[in-house]
Amino acid sequence: SKDLKGAMELLIEQKRQKLSTVEKLDEHMDFASQLIFAQNRGDLTAENVNQCVLEMMIAAPDTLSVTLFFMLILIAEHPTVEEEMMREIETVVGKQELHS
């Protein structure tokens, strides 16, 4: 746990350094960035930021995988919804190839 906490603190510090050098902040405004700015404003402590990021790193993969699993089951059980989703994707993306 101590090693993980130290690694998380290092990653947050690297993120903080990156944010201090970017020209356009809106391209880098993710969850960790919001937490760092909340600390800069005095709304959170450094320990709060570290704990939030650590919890997201530990908990997010499990909750995300369960959520995606149930979402895919629900889509499979409702083919008309799946067709509507595909039409919307084609409307927004067109014939472009999707990249992850």
KAMO-V703195 format. One line per field, one symbol per residue. phi: phi as a letter, one per 40 degrees, with the letter a starting at -180 (. if undefined). psi: psi as a letter, one per 40 degrees, with the letter a starting at -180 (. if undefined). burial: # if it has 16 or more other C-alpha atoms within 10 Angstrom, else .. A space follows every 10 residues. Layout:
BEGIN
phi->???
psi->???
burial->???
END
This chain:
BEGIN
phi->.ccccccccc cccccccccc bccbcccbcb dccccccccd cgcbcccccd cccdcccccd dcccccccdc cccccccbcc cdcccccccc cccgccccbc
psi->dddddddddd ddddddddde eidhddeega dddddddddd eediiddddd dddddddddd dddddddddd ddddddegdd dddddddddd dddaeihii.
burial->.......##. .#......#. .......... .##.#####. .....#..## ..##...... .......... .......... .......... ..........
END
